[in-house]
Amino acid sequence: MKVVGAYLLAVLGGNPTPSASDIKNILGAVGAEAEDELINLLLAEVKGKDFNELLASGREKMSAVSGGGAAVAVAAAPAAGGGGAAPAAEAKEEKKVEEKEESDDDMGFSLFD
């Protein structure tokens, strides 16, 4: 991950095609080391690819692995005849949370008194 992070920092810093030495310099600045093999593997995988396309495909893959299914399920619920039940339930929960926060203010003291 640190090699990927260093690559992303280099690209975001204005270097559209960072070299292995660029990545090593970034990692060295924070006292981290990386194997040349990992750096070369990353550079071989991203060679000739657009940075924005890499980010978009990475987001798609991450959403499929970590919680993206929940967003798809919520989006599919209205299409399946759910109407607006889910948003109404969310609004009720938000109101309950707000009421709790307000009741905490009535304890008679404050950090700024």
N, C-alpha and C positions, 0 to 999 in steps of 0.2 A: 504494500500500500504506500509506503513512503516513496518508492520510486515513481509510482503513478502521481502522487501528490507533488513531487518535485517537478515532474513533467508538466503538470497542470499549472503550477506556479510560473514556470518558464513561459508557457504559452500565454497565460494571462498577463504576464509582464511585458509582452510584446515580441517574443521570439516564436514565430509560427512553426519552426522546425528545430527544436532544441537538440543538441548533440549529447553524446554520453558525457563529455566533459562539463557541459552546462548543468546536467543533472547532478553530477558529482560535486560541482561547486555549490549548488543549492543545498544539497545534503550536508556537505562539509561545513557550511555556514551555521548549521544548527547542531553540529557535532555528531551527525548520523553518518553511517557508512552503508554502502550497498554493494552487492556483488555485481561485477561486470556482466556476468551471465544474465542477471535479471534486467539490467539496463538495456543490454543488447536485444533481449527478447521483446521488451516493451517497444523499443524503437523499430524493430522489425515488424511488429504487429500494427503499428500506427503509421508506418511509412506510406506516404501517398494518400492518406485519408484526411478528410476535412475535420477539423476540431469540433465544429458544431454538430456534424453528423455523428461523431463518436459520442458526444454527450447525449444526444437524443437517443441513440440506440442503448446506451448505458442506462438511461432513465427507464426505458421500457423494460429492460432486463431486471433492474432492481425492483420496479413496481410489481413485476410478476413474482418475485421472490419474497419481498417484504411488505406485506400489507396492501399491495396494489389491488388484490382481489377484493378487499373490502370496498374500495372505491368503485369497482366495477359492479359489485352487488348492490350498492346504494343507487348507482345510476340505473341499474336494470330494474329495480323495484317499481318505480313509477310506470315503466313500460309494461310491467306485468300486471298492472291494475292496482298498484299500491296507492295511487292517487297522490295525496300530499300528507299521508299519515306520518311518515318519517320526519319531515321538517317540523310538523306540529309537535311531535314528541320531543325533538331537540329544543324547540323554543320553550317548552314547559320545564325541561331540565335546566336550561339557562336561567329561567326566572327563579327556580328554587335555589340555585347557586348564588344568585345575586341577593336573595333574601337572607341567606345564611351570612354572607359577608356584611350586610347591613346590620344584622343583629349583633355581630361581633363589635360593632362600633358603640353599642349601648352599654358597654361594660363599665363605664365611668372613668376610664383613664385612657391616655394616649401617649405615644412616644414623644409627642411634641408639646405636651402641656407644661 
